[in-house]
Amino acid sequence: GINDVFTIKSAGLNSLICTLFNRWGMEIYEYDAVKTGWDGHTFADNAAPAGTYYYILKATCTKGSEDLQGNGFLQLVR
């Protein structure tokens, strides 16, 4: 019931695409982080196993055409 969805808090962005990868580097999910979050499921709507996941963020600002990028790790606990 707590922290069930991985979200990115942001302001002033047109888009914020978050791509998640498993420990072997396989893409498991991609979503628009401005509108929604990741609930721990894959593209096929299967529950992802507990473990460490890598994410890449690509954002476009509302003012101008500046593109931003970021990345990090998250720990999925079931």
N, CA, C and O atoms as a GROMACS GRO file, in nm:
protein
  312
    1GLY      N    1   0.079  -0.119   0.000
    1GLY     CA    2   0.000   0.000   0.000
    1GLY      C    3   0.084   0.127   0.000
    1GLY      O    4   0.030   0.236  -0.021
    2ILE      N    5   0.215   0.116   0.023
    2ILE     CA    6   0.302   0.234   0.025
    2ILE      C    7   0.406   0.218  -0.085
    2ILE      O    8   0.467   0.112  -0.098
    3ASN      N    9   0.426   0.324  -0.165
    3ASN     CA   10   0.524   0.323  -0.274
    3ASN      C   11   0.497   0.211  -0.374
    3ASN      O   12   0.591   0.145  -0.419
    4ASP      N   13   0.371   0.190  -0.410
    4ASP     CA   14   0.335   0.085  -0.506
    4ASP      C   15   0.366   0.123  -0.650
    4ASP      O   16   0.370   0.036  -0.737
    5VAL      N   17   0.388   0.252  -0.676
    5VAL     CA   18   0.413   0.299  -0.812
    5VAL      C   19   0.537   0.388  -0.811
    5VAL      O   20   0.549   0.478  -0.728
    6PHE      N   21   0.631   0.362  -0.904
    6PHE     CA   22   0.750   0.444  -0.921
    6PHE      C   23   0.714   0.562  -1.008
    6PHE      O   24   0.678   0.545  -1.124
    7THR      N   25   0.723   0.683  -0.952
    7THR     CA   26   0.688   0.804  -1.026
    7THR      C   27   0.805   0.903  -1.021
    7THR      O   28   0.890   0.897  -0.932
    8ILE      N   29   0.807   0.992  -1.117
    8ILE     CA   30   0.905   1.098  -1.124
    8ILE      C   31   0.830   1.230  -1.108
    8ILE      O   32   0.743   1.261  -1.189
    9LYS      N   33   0.861   1.306  -1.005
    9LYS     CA   34   0.797   1.436  -0.987
    9LYS      C   35   0.870   1.538  -1.073
    9LYS      O   36   0.992   1.549  -1.068
   10SER      N   37   0.792   1.611  -1.152
   10SER     CA   38   0.853   1.708  -1.243
   10SER      C   39   0.757   1.824  -1.266
   10SER      O   40   0.637   1.815  -1.240
   11ALA      N   41   0.813   1.932  -1.317
   11ALA     CA   42   0.733   2.050  -1.354
   11ALA      C   43   0.798   2.113  -1.477
   11ALA      O   44   0.920   2.110  -1.491
   12GLY      N   45   0.717   2.168  -1.564
   12GLY     CA   46   0.769   2.239  -1.680
   12GLY      C   47   0.820   2.150  -1.791
   12GLY      O   48   0.908   2.190  -1.867
   13LEU      N   49   0.765   2.029  -1.802
   13LEU     CA   50   0.808   1.936  -1.907
   13LEU      C   51   0.694   1.903  -2.001
   13LEU      O   52   0.581   1.883  -1.958
   14ASN      N   53   0.725   1.896  -2.131
   14ASN     CA   54   0.628   1.848  -2.230
   14ASN      C   55   0.617   1.697  -2.224
   14ASN      O   56   0.508   1.640  -2.228
   15SER      N   57   0.733   1.632  -2.214
   15SER     CA   58   0.734   1.486  -2.208
   15SER      C   59   0.848   1.440  -2.118
   15SER      O   60   0.950   1.507  -2.105
   16LEU      N   61   0.830   1.325  -2.059
   16LEU     CA   62   0.931   1.262  -1.975
   16LEU      C   63   0.916   1.111  -1.995
   16LEU      O   64   0.830   1.048  -1.932
   17ILE      N   65   0.998   1.054  -2.080
   17ILE     CA   66   0.991   0.913  -2.111
   17ILE      C   67   1.088   0.838  -2.020
   17ILE      O   68   1.206   0.871  -2.012
   18CYS      N   69   1.037   0.737  -1.952
   18CYS     CA   70   1.118   0.655  -1.862
   18CYS      C   71   1.122   0.513  -1.919
   18CYS      O   72   1.018   0.451  -1.940
   19THR      N   73   1.243   0.464  -1.942
   19THR     CA   74   1.263   0.328  -1.992
   19THR      C   75   1.331   0.248  -1.883
   19THR      O   76   1.433   0.290  -1.829
   20LEU      N   77   1.275   0.129  -1.852
   20LEU     CA   78   1.329   0.044  -1.746
   20LEU      C   79   1.392  -0.081  -1.805
   20LEU      O   80   1.342  -0.139  -1.901
   21PHE      N   81   1.504  -0.121  -1.746
   21PHE     CA   82   1.580  -0.238  -1.790
   21PHE      C   83   1.604  -0.331  -1.672
   21PHE      O   84   1.620  -0.287  -1.558
   22ASN      N   85   1.606  -0.462  -1.700
   22ASN     CA   86   1.637  -0.557  -1.594
   22ASN      C   87   1.788  -0.567  -1.577
   22ASN      O   88   1.862  -0.495  -1.643
   23ARG      N   89   1.834  -0.655  -1.491
   23ARG     CA   90   1.977  -0.665  -1.460
   23ARG      C   91   2.062  -0.716  -1.576
   23ARG      O   92   2.184  -0.704  -1.573
   24TRP      N   93   1.998  -0.774  -1.677
   24TRP     CA   94   2.069  -0.823  -1.795
   24TRP      C   95   2.064  -0.722  -1.910
   24TRP      O   96   2.112  -0.751  -2.019
   25GLY      N   97   2.008  -0.604  -1.886
   25GLY     CA   98   2.004  -0.499  -1.987
   25GLY      C   99   1.889  -0.509  -2.084
   25GLY      O  100   1.886  -0.437  -2.184
   26MET      N  101   1.794  -0.597  -2.058
   26MET     CA  102   1.678  -0.610  -2.147
   26MET      C  103   1.572  -0.507  -2.107
   26MET      O  104   1.538  -0.493  -1.989
   27GLU      N  105   1.520  -0.436  -2.207
   27GLU     CA  106   1.413  -0.339  -2.180
   27GLU      C  107   1.287  -0.413  -2.139
   27GLU      O  108   1.241  -0.502  -2.210
   28ILE      N  109   1.232  -0.376  -2.024
   28ILE     CA  110   1.111  -0.445  -1.977
   28ILE      C  111   0.987  -0.356  -1.979
   28ILE      O  112   0.874  -0.405  -1.979
   29TYR      N  113   1.008  -0.222  -1.981
   29TYR     CA  114   0.892  -0.134  -1.978
   29TYR      C  115   0.934   0.007  -2.017
   29TYR      O  116   1.047   0.048  -1.993
   30GLU      N  117   0.840   0.081  -2.079
   30GLU     CA  118   0.862   0.222  -2.111
   30GLU      C  119   0.730   0.294  -2.094
   30GLU      O  120   0.625   0.244  -2.133
   31TYR      N  121   0.736   0.413  -2.035
   31TYR     CA  122   0.612   0.487  -2.014
   31TYR      C  123   0.639   0.637  -2.013
   31TYR      O  124   0.754   0.680  -1.998
   32ASP      N  125   0.532   0.715  -2.028
   32ASP     CA  126   0.539   0.860  -2.019
   32ASP      C  127   0.526   0.898  -1.872
   32ASP      O  128   0.416   0.893  -1.817
   33ALA      N  129   0.636   0.937  -1.810
   33ALA     CA  130   0.639   0.962  -1.667
   33ALA      C  131   0.567   1.090  -1.626
   33ALA      O  132   0.543   1.111  -1.508
   34VAL      N  133   0.534   1.177  -1.721
   34VAL     CA  134   0.457   1.296  -1.688
   34VAL      C  135   0.314   1.256  -1.653
   34VAL      O  136   0.251   1.317  -1.566
   35LYS      N  137   0.262   1.153  -1.721
   35LYS     CA  138   0.122   1.115  -1.705
   35LYS      C  139   0.099   0.998  -1.610
   35LYS      O  140  -0.009   0.987  -1.553
   36THR      N  141   0.197   0.913  -1.590
   36THR     CA  142   0.175   0.791  -1.512
   36THR      C  143   0.303   0.746  -1.445
   36THR      O  144   0.402   0.820  -1.444
   37GLY      N  145   0.303   0.627  -1.388
   37GLY     CA  146   0.421   0.570  -1.322
   37GLY      C  147   0.434   0.422  -1.354
   37GLY      O  148   0.354   0.367  -1.429
   38TRP      N  149   0.536   0.359  -1.298
   38TRP     CA  150   0.559   0.215  -1.320
   38TRP      C  151   0.508   0.139  -1.199
   38TRP      O  152   0.548   0.167  -1.086
   39ASP      N  153   0.422   0.042  -1.223
   39ASP     CA  154   0.362  -0.036  -1.115
   39ASP      C  155   0.428  -0.172  -1.094
   39ASP      O  156   0.373  -0.257  -1.024
   40GLY      N  157   0.546  -0.193  -1.153
   40GLY     CA  158   0.618  -0.318  -1.132
   40GLY      C  159   0.582  -0.429  -1.229
   40GLY      O  160   0.612  -0.545  -1.204
   41HIS      N  161   0.516  -0.394  -1.340
   41HIS     CA  162   0.480  -0.493  -1.441
   41HIS      C  163   0.558  -0.470  -1.570
   41HIS      O  164   0.608  -0.360  -1.594
   42THR      N  165   0.568  -0.573  -1.652
   42THR     CA  166   0.640  -0.566  -1.779
   42THR      C  167   0.545  -0.524  -1.890
   42THR      O  168   0.426  -0.500  -1.867
   43PHE      N  169   0.598  -0.514  -2.014
   43PHE     CA  170   0.514  -0.484  -2.131
   43PHE      C  171   0.399  -0.584  -2.143
   43PHE      O  172   0.288  -0.547  -2.182
   44ALA      N  173   0.426  -0.712  -2.110
   44ALA     CA  174   0.325  -0.818  -2.122
   44ALA      C  175   0.232  -0.822  -2.002
   44ALA      O  176   0.152  -0.915  -1.989
   45ASP      N  177   0.240  -0.723  -1.913
   45ASP     CA  178   0.158  -0.712  -1.792
   45ASP      C  179   0.185  -0.824  -1.692
   45ASP      O  180   0.098  -0.858  -1.612
   46ASN      N  181   0.306  -0.882  -1.697
   46ASN     CA  182   0.347  -0.980  -1.596
   46ASN      C  183   0.418  -0.905  -1.484
   46ASN      O  184   0.486  -0.806  -1.509
   47ALA      N  185   0.402  -0.953  -1.362
   47ALA     CA  186   0.470  -0.891  -1.249
   47ALA      C  187   0.621  -0.914  -1.263
   47ALA      O  188   0.666  -1.027  -1.278
   48ALA      N  189   0.697  -0.806  -1.258
   48ALA     CA  190   0.844  -0.817  -1.266
   48ALA      C  191   0.894  -0.874  -1.133
   48ALA      O  192   0.840  -0.842  -1.028
   49PRO      N  193   0.997  -0.959  -1.139
   49PRO     CA  194   1.049  -1.015  -1.014
   49PRO      C  195   1.120  -0.909  -0.930
   49PRO      O  196   1.168  -0.808  -0.982
   50ALA      N  197   1.126  -0.933  -0.801
   50ALA     CA  198   1.198  -0.843  -0.712
   50ALA      C  199   1.343  -0.835  -0.756
   50ALA      O  200   1.399  -0.932  -0.805
   51GLY      N  201   1.402  -0.719  -0.740
   51GLY     CA  202   1.543  -0.701  -0.778
   51GLY      C  203   1.574  -0.557  -0.812
   51GLY      O  204   1.493  -0.467  -0.790
   52THR      N  205   1.693  -0.537  -0.866
   52THR     CA  206   1.740  -0.404  -0.903
   52THR      C  207   1.712  -0.379  -1.050
   52THR      O  208   1.738  -0.464  -1.135
   53TYR      N  209   1.660  -0.261  -1.080
   53TYR     CA  210   1.629  -0.221  -1.216
   53TYR      C  211   1.697  -0.088  -1.247
   53TYR      O  212   1.714  -0.004  -1.159
   54TYR      N  213   1.735  -0.072  -1.373
   54TYR     CA  214   1.802   0.050  -1.420
   54TYR      C  215   1.701   0.128  -1.502
   54TYR      O  216   1.625   0.069  -1.580
   55TYR      N  217   1.700   0.261  -1.487
   55TYR     CA  218   1.609   0.342  -1.568
   55TYR      C  219   1.684   0.455  -1.636
   55TYR      O  220   1.784   0.506  -1.585
   56ILE      N  221   1.633   0.494  -1.752
   56ILE     CA  222   1.684   0.608  -1.828
   56ILE      C  223   1.568   0.703  -1.851
   56ILE      O  224   1.460   0.662  -1.892
   57LEU      N  225   1.591   0.831  -1.823
   57LEU     CA  226   1.490   0.934  -1.841
   57LEU      C  227   1.531   1.024  -1.957
   57LEU      O  228   1.647   1.063  -1.968
   58LYS      N  229   1.434   1.057  -2.043
   58LYS     CA  230   1.456   1.153  -2.152
   58LYS      C  231   1.340   1.252  -2.146
   58LYS      O  232   1.224   1.213  -2.155
   59ALA      N  233   1.373   1.380  -2.130
   59ALA     CA  234   1.270   1.482  -2.112
   59ALA      C  235   1.286   1.594  -2.213
   59ALA      O  236   1.395   1.622  -2.262
   60THR      N  237   1.173   1.658  -2.244
   60THR     CA  238   1.169   1.776  -2.327
   60THR      C  239   1.099   1.886  -2.248
   60THR      O  240   0.989   1.866  -2.197
   61CYS      N  241   1.163   2.002  -2.238
   61CYS     CA  242   1.109   2.114  -2.161
   61CYS      C  243   0.995   2.183  -2.237
   61CYS      O  244   0.990   2.177  -2.360
   62THR      N  245   0.906   2.247  -2.164
   62THR     CA  246   0.797   2.321  -2.228
   62THR      C  247   0.846   2.451  -2.288
   62THR      O  248   0.792   2.497  -2.388
   63LYS      N  249   0.948   2.511  -2.229
   63LYS     CA  250   1.004   2.636  -2.282
   63LYS      C  251   1.129   2.604  -2.361
   63LYS      O  252   1.228   2.555  -2.305
   64GLY      N  253   1.125   2.629  -2.490
   64GLY     CA  254   1.240   2.600  -2.574
   64GLY      C  255   1.244   2.453  -2.613
   64GLY      O  256   1.150   2.378  -2.590
   65SER      N  257   1.355   2.415  -2.670
   65SER     CA  258   1.368   2.277  -2.719
   65SER      C  259   1.478   2.202  -2.644
   65SER      O  260   1.536   2.107  -2.697
   66GLU      N  261   1.505   2.244  -2.521
   66GLU     CA  262   1.610   2.180  -2.443
   66GLU      C  263   1.571   2.037  -2.407
   66GLU      O  264   1.462   2.012  -2.354
   67ASP      N  265   1.660   1.944  -2.437
   67ASP     CA  266   1.637   1.804  -2.401
   67ASP      C  267   1.722   1.770  -2.279
   67ASP      O  268   1.838   1.810  -2.269
   68LEU      N  269   1.663   1.697  -2.187
   68LEU     CA  270   1.730   1.657  -2.064
   68LEU      C  271   1.737   1.506  -2.058
   68LEU      O  272   1.649   1.438  -2.111
   69GLN      N  273   1.840   1.453  -1.992
   69GLN     CA  274   1.853   1.309  -1.974
   69GLN      C  275   1.899   1.281  -1.832
   69GLN      O  276   1.966   1.362  -1.770
   70GLY      N  277   1.861   1.165  -1.783
   70GLY     CA  278   1.903   1.121  -1.650
   70GLY      C  279   1.893   0.970  -1.643
   70GLY      O  280   1.835   0.906  -1.731
   71ASN      N  281   1.950   0.912  -1.538
   71ASN     CA  282   1.942   0.769  -1.520
   71ASN      C  283   1.964   0.735  -1.374
   71ASN      O  284   2.004   0.820  -1.294
   72GLY      N  285   1.936   0.611  -1.339
   72GLY     CA  286   1.954   0.566  -1.202
   72GLY      C  287   1.907   0.424  -1.184
   72GLY      O  288   1.871   0.355  -1.279
   73PHE      N  289   1.909   0.382  -1.060
   73PHE     CA  290   1.867   0.247  -1.023
   73PHE      C  291   1.752   0.255  -0.925
   73PHE      O  292   1.739   0.352  -0.851
   74LEU      N  293   1.670   0.153  -0.926
   74LEU     CA  294   1.566   0.140  -0.826
   74LEU      C  295   1.558  -0.005  -0.781
   74LEU      O  296   1.594  -0.096  -0.855
   75GLN      N  297   1.512  -0.026  -0.660
   75GLN     CA  298   1.500  -0.160  -0.603
   75GLN      C  299   1.351  -0.194  -0.593
   75GLN      O  300   1.275  -0.127  -0.524
   76LEU      N  301   1.311  -0.301  -0.663
   76LEU     CA  302   1.173  -0.349  -0.657
   76LEU      C  303   1.165  -0.456  -0.549
   76LEU      O  304   1.234  -0.558  -0.557
   77VAL      N  305   1.081  -0.432  -0.448
   77VAL     CA  306   1.063  -0.526  -0.338
   77VAL      C  307   0.921  -0.578  -0.343
   77VAL      O  308   0.826  -0.501  -0.354
   78ARG      N  309   0.907  -0.708  -0.336
   78ARG     CA  310   0.772  -0.768  -0.338
   78ARG      C  311   0.742  -0.828  -0.204
   78ARG      O  312   0.634  -0.884  -0.184
   0.00000   0.00000   0.00000
